[in-house]
């Protein structure tokens, strides 16, 4: 067994979601969101370099030239996403352990409205949340559900490819940034000429990618994408604010006609003290919300979500209060994760 295989096997057995390897520290596991030392042995720079060279192989030169590198591969049956980077002259690794199989959408504990996402035929669906909030797992489960429901062409753009899909009813092409295409923008422009039905974009990073994604949704494709935002309203503002002021009205119009739903996720410690549970805000877009987007009245969106429970929408703070009442999470956890903790405190009183 190689050094990296031993590291991954030990982390998997410990139930870690991530592994951190850096000189001057022991190998550290992230378990239930908290970093813990995996041993007492402090790593030397040469220890880290040994692991990095084993992982990167011939591509290790990229670390020396540009300072960091993303990749994904499988060790001991565990799919891993790896980032190699230099810090204070020494090479470090951050490794995310992924599920060995794509979980079924129904098993993720997501709100009922999310289970309808694979049934959409066109438009854009955005999944948001902080790094490590489970966005990639949710998207993989949605794509897998479509793969088992209808015969279509799915194309993904990822950096790097995390979950590997096996074609079932669908034809699936997974394209990796830096290997299969130069950038998200270039890959997405090319996708529109590749007869897709469903497009999954790992991250909407820039004006050109967002613009092309909206055009794809507008021309009858179903687009899934991620953003690093905390709420549905933040997502709207982020997408619009990327564009110069003279174009923002047009972008709001496009969003108002193409946006189907926004799902915002957080992974929180369970009240039992072990494991984590997902908390979700869901905005299913209805005529009222389309009008607010079109008119730029994003501060009113949260209230519109709160009054749209009949179609499956729920605000993050209402979801957190419900979870606290059910004792899935502690009250302190709910308040720490809330968008408006003071309002939540008043509601609880």
C-alpha positions in Angstrom: 0.0 0.0 0.0 1.3 3.4 -0.9 1.7 6.3 1.5 -1.3 8.2 0.1 -3.5 5.0 0.1 -2.7 4.5 3.8 -3.6 8.1 4.6 -6.9 7.9 2.7 -7.8 4.5 4.2 -7.2 5.8 7.7 -9.2 8.9 7.1 -12.1 6.9 5.6 -12.2 4.6 8.6 -12.2 7.6 11.0 -15.2 9.1 9.2 -13.3 12.2 8.0 -14.7 14.4 5.3 -11.3 16.1 4.6 -7.6 15.5 5.2 -5.0 18.3 5.7 -1.3 17.7 5.2 1.1 20.5 6.0 4.6 20.8 7.4 4.9 21.5 11.1 1.6 19.8 12.0 0.4 16.2 12.2 -2.0 14.9 9.5 -5.4 16.4 10.4 -8.8 15.0 9.8 -12.0 17.1 9.5 -14.7 15.1 11.4 -18.2 16.6 11.8 -16.8 19.9 10.7 -14.0 20.0 13.3 -10.2 19.5 12.6 -8.6 16.8 14.7 -5.0 15.4 14.8 -4.8 12.0 13.3 -1.6 11.2 15.2 1.1 12.8 17.3 3.7 12.7 14.6 4.6 16.2 13.2 5.3 16.3 9.5 8.5 17.5 8.0 8.6 19.4 4.6 10.1 16.3 3.0 7.2 14.2 4.3 4.7 16.5 2.6 6.7 16.6 -0.6 6.9 12.8 -0.8 3.1 12.6 -0.6 2.6 15.4 -3.1 5.0 13.8 -5.7 3.2 10.5 -5.3 -0.2 12.1 -5.8 0.8 14.4 -8.7 3.3 12.2 -10.6 4.6 14.0 -13.7 2.3 16.9 -13.1 4.2 17.8 -9.9 6.1 20.4 -11.9 3.0 22.5 -12.0 3.2 23.0 -8.3 6.8 24.3 -8.7 5.8 26.6 -11.6 2.4 28.0 -10.5 2.1 27.1 -6.8 -1.1 25.1 -6.8 -3.0 22.3 -8.6 -6.5 20.7 -8.5 -7.1 17.1 -9.3 -9.5 14.2 -8.5 -8.8 10.5 -8.3 -9.7 7.3 -6.5 -7.7 5.6 -3.7 -8.7 2.4 -2.0 -12.2 2.7 -3.5 -12.6 6.3 -2.2 -13.1 9.1 -4.7 -11.0 12.1 -3.6 -10.7 15.7 -4.7 -7.3 17.1 -4.0 -5.7 20.5 -4.0 -1.9 20.8 -3.8 -0.5 24.1 -2.9 2.7 25.8 -1.6 2.7 27.6 1.7 5.8 29.3 3.2 8.0 27.4 0.7 6.6 23.9 1.6 4.0 21.9 -0.3 0.6 21.2 1.4 -2.4 19.1 0.5 -6.1 19.5 1.2 -8.1 16.4 0.3 -11.8 16.0 0.2 -13.2 12.5 0.6 -16.3 11.9 -1.5 -18.9 9.2 -1.2 -17.9 6.0 -3.0 -21.3 6.0 -4.7 -23.6 8.8 -5.7 -26.4 8.9 -3.0 -30.0 8.8 -4.0 -31.6 12.2 -3.9 -34.3 11.0 -1.5 -31.7 10.0 1.1 -30.1 13.4 1.6 -32.7 14.9 3.9 -33.5 17.7 1.5 -36.8 19.6 1.4 -39.6 17.9 -0.7 -39.4 20.7 -3.3 -35.9 19.7 -4.2 -37.1 16.2 -5.2 -38.9 17.9 -8.0 -35.8 19.5 -9.5 -35.0 16.5 -11.8 -38.5 16.8 -13.3 -37.7 20.3 -14.6 -37.2 20.5 -18.4 -35.7 24.0 -18.9 -34.5 27.0 -17.0 -31.8 27.4 -14.5 -31.5 26.0 -10.9 -28.8 27.4 -8.6 -27.4 25.5 -5.6 -25.6 27.7 -3.1 -23.7 27.5 0.1 -20.2 27.7 1.6 -17.4 25.3 0.7 -18.1 21.9 2.2 -21.9 22.5 2.5 -22.7 19.5 0.2 -23.5 21.3 -3.0 -21.5 18.9 -5.2 -23.3 15.9 -3.6 -26.7 17.4 -4.1 -26.0 18.2 -7.7 -24.6 14.7 -8.4 -27.7 13.2 -6.9 -30.0 15.4 -9.1 -28.0 14.5 -12.2 -28.1 10.8 -11.3 -31.9 11.0 -10.8 -32.3 12.5 -14.3 -30.0 9.8 -15.6 -32.5 7.1 -14.3 -35.7 8.9 -15.4 -35.3 9.9 -19.0 -33.1 9.5 -22.1 -31.3 12.8 -22.6 -27.8 14.2 -23.2 -26.2 15.5 -20.0 -22.9 17.5 -20.1 -21.1 18.7 -17.0 -18.3 21.2 -16.6 -16.3 20.6 -13.4 -13.1 21.7 -11.8 -12.1 18.9 -11.1 -14.6 16.1 -11.8 -15.7 14.8 -8.4 -18.5 12.2 -8.7 -18.2 9.9 -11.8 -21.5 9.2 -13.5 -22.2 6.0 -15.4 -24.7 6.4 -18.2 -28.0 4.7 -17.6 -30.8 6.2 -19.7 -28.9 9.3 -20.5 -25.7 9.9 -22.4 -23.3 11.7 -20.0 -20.2 13.7 -20.9 -18.1 15.0 -18.0 -15.6 17.7 -19.0 -12.8 18.8 -16.7 -11.5 22.4 -16.7 -7.8 22.4 -17.6 -7.9 18.9 -19.1 -10.9 18.8 -21.5 -11.5 22.5 -21.9 -9.5 25.6 -21.1 -12.1 27.4 -18.9 -15.8 27.4 -17.8 -16.6 30.1 -20.3 -14.9 28.3 -23.3 -16.4 25.0 -22.3 -19.9 26.4 -21.9 -19.8 28.1 -25.3 -18.8 24.8 -26.9 -21.5 22.9 -25.0 -24.2 24.9 -26.8 -23.0 23.3 -30.0 -23.0 19.7 -28.6 -26.8 19.1 -28.5 -27.2 19.0 -24.7 -30.5 18.7 -22.8 -29.1 19.2 -19.3 -26.0 21.2 -18.4 -24.3 21.2 -15.0 -21.8 24.0 -14.3 -19.5 23.4 -11.3 -19.3 27.1 -10.6 -20.5 30.3 -12.2 -17.4 32.4 -11.7 -17.4 35.3 -14.2 -19.6 37.5 -16.4 -19.1 35.4 -19.6 -20.0 32.1 -17.8 -23.1 33.6 -16.2 -24.2 35.2 -19.5 -23.9 32.0 -21.5 -25.6 30.0 -18.7 -28.6 32.3 -18.9 -28.6 32.1 -22.7 -28.6 28.3 -22.5 -31.5 28.4 -20.0 -33.4 30.9 -22.2 -33.0 28.7 -25.3 -34.7 25.7 -23.7 -31.9 23.9 -21.9 -32.0 22.8 -18.2 -29.0 24.3 -16.4 -27.8 23.5 -12.9 -25.0 25.7 -11.4 -23.4 26.6 -8.1 -22.6 29.9 -6.3 -20.8 30.6 -3.0 -23.7 32.7 -1.5 -25.7 32.4 1.7 -29.2 32.9 0.4 -31.5 33.1 -2.6 -31.6 36.9 -2.5 -27.8 37.1 -2.2 -27.6 34.8 -5.3 -29.7 37.2 -7.4 -27.6 40.2 -6.3 -24.4 38.3 -7.1 -25.5 37.3 -10.6 -26.7 40.8 -11.4 -23.8 42.7 -9.8 -21.2 40.9 -12.0 -22.5 43.0 -15.0 -21.9 46.7 -15.7 -24.8 48.9 -14.6 -26.0 49.5 -18.1 -26.7 45.8 -18.6 -28.2 44.9 -15.2 -31.8 45.6 -16.2 -31.5 43.1 -19.1 -29.9 40.5 -16.8 -32.7 40.9 -14.2 -35.2 40.4 -17.1 -33.4 37.2 -18.2 -33.2 35.9 -14.6 -36.9 36.6 -14.0 -37.9 34.5 -17.0 -35.3 31.6 -16.7 -34.8 31.0 -13.0 -36.7 28.0 -11.7 -35.4 27.6 -8.1 -32.5 28.4 -5.7 -31.4 25.9 -3.0 -29.1 27.2 -0.2 -27.4 24.7 2.0 -25.6 24.6 5.3 -24.2 21.5 7.0 -24.6 21.8 10.8 -23.7 19.7 13.8 -26.5 17.5 15.1 -27.9 18.0 18.6 -26.6 14.5 19.5 -23.0 15.8 19.2 -22.1 13.4 16.4 -22.6 13.8 12.7 -24.0 16.7 10.7 -27.4 17.5 9.2 -28.3 19.7 6.2 -30.3 22.9 6.7 -31.9 24.3 3.5 -33.5 27.4 2.2 -35.5 26.8 -0.9 -36.9 29.4 -3.3 -39.3 28.0 -5.9 -39.8 30.9 -8.3 -43.4 32.0 -8.7 -44.9 35.0 -10.5 -44.5 37.3 -7.5 -40.8 36.4 -7.1 -40.3 36.9 -10.9 -41.7 40.4 -10.6 -39.4 41.2 -7.6 -36.3 40.0 -9.6 -37.4 42.0 -12.6 -37.9 45.2 -10.6 -34.7 44.7 -8.6 -36.5 44.4 -5.2 -34.3 41.6 -3.8 -34.7 42.8 -0.2 -38.4 41.7 -0.5 -37.5 38.2 -1.7 -37.1 36.6 1.7 -40.7 37.7 2.7 -42.0 36.3 -0.7 -40.3 32.9 0.1 -41.8 32.9 3.6 -45.3 33.3 2.1 -44.8 30.6 -0.6 -44.7 27.6 1.6 -47.6 26.1 -0.4 -45.2 25.5 -3.4 -42.4 24.2 -1.2 -40.4 27.4 -0.5 -38.9 27.9 3.0 -36.5 30.5 4.3 -33.3 29.4 6.0 -34.3 30.9 9.4 -37.7 29.1 9.3 -35.9 25.9 8.4 -33.5 26.4 11.3 -36.3 27.1 13.8 -38.1 24.0 12.7 -34.9 21.9 13.1 -34.4 23.4 16.6 -38.0 22.6 17.6 -37.5 19.0 16.4 -34.2 18.9 18.4 -32.2 18.0 15.2 -29.9 20.9 16.1 -29.4 22.9 19.3 -30.8 26.4 19.7 -27.3 27.8 19.8 -26.5 26.2 16.5 -29.7 27.5 14.9 -28.9 31.1 16.1 -25.3 30.9 14.9 -26.4 29.7 11.4 -29.3 32.2 11.1 -29.4 35.1 8.6 -31.2 37.2 11.2 -30.4 35.8 14.7 -32.0 38.8 16.5 -35.3 38.2 14.7 -35.1 34.5 15.5 -34.6 35.3 19.2 -37.7 37.5 19.2 -39.7 34.8 17.5 -38.6 32.2 20.0 -39.5 34.4 22.9 
